[in-house]
Amino acid sequence: MAKIDYLLGSQGILTTGVIEKAQTHAQRMRSTEWQVRALYQVAQEEFITPVFIDNTRDLQLGDTVQVIYSRSYPAVSRISN
């Protein structure tokens, strides 16, 4: 996680993405989480962010979000909150 934080902090570029998956995920012996992930493009190639836990449940399928990705490794990304 530290390497990802470093890459995004030092080489991060913001772009627009679209929520392509939004679902409830049940944790064992815990409450459920609202998980989303976004699709974004870099140089006409599509990428998908890792799952983002949206505690507010504001993000829905098709919503536009900001994604930060690494200039050197565009697949390294996360939804910018």
C-alpha positions, 0 to 999 in steps of 0.5 A, a space after each residue: 500500500 505504501 508503494 501505491 501511495 507513493 506512486 499516486 502521490 508523486 506521479 498521480 494524474 486525475 481523470 474522470 471515470 464512471 462507476 461500472 460496478 456498485 454492490 453490497 458486500 456482506 462482511 463475515 460477522 460484521 455489517 455490509 459495505 457498499 463497494 464500487 469500482 470505476 472504469 477510466 481511460 488512459 491513452 485510449 486504453 480502459 482500466 478499472 480501479 480497485 474496489 472502493 468502500 463508499 460508507 456514505 453509499 452516495 455513489 451509484 452505477 453510472 455516476 461520474 467520479 474522479 480517479 487518480 492514476 500513476 503516470 508510469 503505471 496507469 493500472 495503479 489507481 484509486 477513486 479520489 475521495 
